[in-house]
Amino acid sequence: MISSDILERRERQFGPNAPLFYDRPLHMVRGSECWMWDADGNRYLDCYNNVPHVGHCHPHVVDALCKQASTLNIHTRYLNEVVLQYAERLTGLLPSPQLDRAMFVCTGTEANELALRIARHASGNRGVLVSDFSYHGNSSGFAELTTGLPHPEPMADFVRSLKIPDPYRWEGSEDEMVAHHLALVDDAIESLTEAGFGVATVIFDTIFSTEGLLDVPPAYVQGVAQRVRDAGGLFIADEVQPGFGRMGDAMWGFESTGVTPDLVTMGKPMGNGHPVGAVVTSSALADAFTGDALYFNTFGGNPVSAAAGNAVLDVIEREDLVHHSATVGQYLQERLKDVASKFNCAGDVRGRGLFAAVELVGDGKQPEARLAKAVINEMRNRQILISKIGPADNVLKIRPPLCLGTEEVDLLADALSSTIGTLAQ
């Protein structure tokens, strides 16, 4: 039983609106691999967190952190071999030789802020295109661009939101769907141009996770990128959620789209819980920007962060986690589709690798947000942790650490089947 004291203390310190998961919040005290334990010693299967990307408290990452923290930790205005090794290794993992420059920050928010500054500097424009249900950071600047979370800041006048193709609900052909949605992009670009903002960038989470992990055709992303570039803007790929092998088919989510971004932003999976973020771009863009802006980040790219990042890359390589994500992810999709086949309310299963979504619906594909909330809370009671996403809050979100195995997939799928069977009666 969680004590009322810790809840009362939390509310005093953080306020009554600081978000907590689940109707009955969890007091977690320990983690290992894809498991966490609460203060009462109960074990929970973590099928949600992408912060411990290679597993909670992975011993190789912990050891690397401790060794570097006990040796030296400074900012980046000194020469340091660990930081350089990490930058060289990270840029070497990008599929294009043009993406050859890493600029380190601490969070995904900072990475997206820096990428936006670079895009505006390079283009000379201010206009931004985002999806109509997106989240790319919690700064005041990105609050003005956010369409997927409540916030008091009004949408900036230099922003236009784009309706993203949803194949599950589209009635026509894929070609018709892509053409229809690209016409909306043309309208948005024309609107920004007429308003005098021009187009600086489009920023996409390349798997559209906040939007419900939509299965967006590559032709759409390619069409958007081409239109933005024709208008003088740049393409930013937000890889905070799909990056570092999660999708199984490649190291980066954008690789499935056929588009090479101008800027790639990265965040929380990089350090397995240690705050690490980065922008990777071309030397031409980075040098032009830093030639006019004295850019530095006190904590971004410090040696301890670099050691953590290097250790995460070690684990991904040594444990073959990209391939593991593909094979276990395929099994996850098969099991989820088997579960969905039993229930009319499980309208669509989608995803790749170790990122999956199950959309819960009623008659006429109407979103069932209440059922989704009930499902994640009952799964929590069964000691399996998932969450929900999507514009209607009706899409079950399954995004475990990459060490998840087929036995854990079976535990998840069996519990989900039982849960939906109980709640959907």
URHUNOR-V234231 format. One record per residue. N is the residue number from 0. BURIAL is 1 if it has 9 or more other ideal C-beta (glycine too) atoms within 8 Angstrom, else 0. Layout:
# URHUNOR-V234231
n = {N,N}
burial = {BURIAL,BURIAL}
This chain:
# URHUNOR-V234231
n = {0,1,2,3,4,5,6,7,8,9,10,11,12,13,14,15,16,17,18,19,20,21,22,23,24,25,26,27,28,29,30,31,32,33,34,35,36,37,38,39,40,41,42,43,44,45,46,47,48,49,50,51,52,53,54,55,56,57,58,59,60,61,62,63,64,65,66,67,68,69,70,71,72,73,74,75,76,77,78,79,80,81,82,83,84,85,86,87,88,89,90,91,92,93,94,95,96,97,98,99,100,101,102,103,104,105,106,107,108,109,110,111,112,113,114,115,116,117,118,119,120,121,122,123,124,125,126,127,128,129,130,131,132,133,134,135,136,137,138,139,140,141,142,143,144,145,146,147,148,149,150,151,152,153,154,155,156,157,158,159,160,161,162,163,164,165,166,167,168,169,170,171,172,173,174,175,176,177,178,179,180,181,182,183,184,185,186,187,188,189,190,191,192,193,194,195,196,197,198,199,200,201,202,203,204,205,206,207,208,209,210,211,212,213,214,215,216,217,218,219,220,221,222,223,224,225,226,227,228,229,230,231,232,233,234,235,236,237,238,239,240,241,242,243,244,245,246,247,248,249,250,251,252,253,254,255,256,257,258,259,260,261,262,263,264,265,266,267,268,269,270,271,272,273,274,275,276,277,278,279,280,281,282,283,284,285,286,287,288,289,290,291,292,293,294,295,296,297,298,299,300,301,302,303,304,305,306,307,308,309,310,311,312,313,314,315,316,317,318,319,320,321,322,323,324,325,326,327,328,329,330,331,332,333,334,335,336,337,338,339,340,341,342,343,344,345,346,347,348,349,350,351,352,353,354,355,356,357,358,359,360,361,362,363,364,365,366,367,368,369,370,371,372,373,374,375,376,377,378,379,380,381,382,383,384,385,386,387,388,389,390,391,392,393,394,395,396,397,398,399,400,401,402,403,404,405,406,407,408,409,410,411,412,413,414,415,416,417,418,419,420,421,422,423,424}
burial = {0,1,0,0,0,1,1,0,0,1,1,0,0,0,0,0,0,0,0,0,0,1,0,0,0,1,1,1,0,0,1,0,0,1,1,1,1,1,0,0,0,0,0,1,1,1,1,1,1,1,0,1,1,1,1,1,1,1,0,1,1,1,1,1,1,0,1,1,0,0,0,0,0,0,1,1,0,0,0,1,0,1,1,1,1,1,1,0,1,1,1,0,0,1,0,0,0,0,1,0,1,1,1,1,1,1,1,1,1,1,1,1,1,1,1,1,1,1,1,1,1,1,1,0,1,0,1,1,1,1,1,1,1,1,0,1,1,0,1,0,1,1,1,1,1,1,1,1,0,0,0,0,0,0,1,0,0,1,1,1,1,1,0,1,1,0,1,1,0,1,0,0,0,1,0,1,1,1,0,1,1,1,0,1,1,1,0,1,1,0,1,1,1,0,1,0,1,1,1,1,1,1,1,1,1,1,1,1,1,1,1,1,1,1,0,1,1,1,0,1,1,1,1,1,1,0,1,1,1,0,1,1,1,1,1,1,1,1,1,1,1,1,1,1,1,1,1,1,0,1,1,1,1,1,1,1,1,0,1,0,1,1,1,1,1,1,1,1,1,1,1,1,0,1,1,1,1,1,1,1,1,1,0,0,1,1,1,1,1,1,0,0,0,0,0,0,1,0,0,1,1,1,1,1,1,1,1,1,1,1,1,1,1,1,1,1,0,0,1,0,1,1,0,1,1,1,1,1,1,1,1,1,1,0,1,1,1,1,1,1,0,1,1,0,1,1,1,1,1,1,1,1,1,1,1,1,1,1,1,1,1,0,0,0,0,0,1,1,1,0,1,1,1,1,1,1,1,1,1,1,0,1,0,1,1,1,1,1,1,1,0,0,1,1,1,1,1,1,1,1,1,1,1,1,0,0,0,1,1,1,1,1,1,0,1,1,1,1,1,1,1,0,1,0,0}
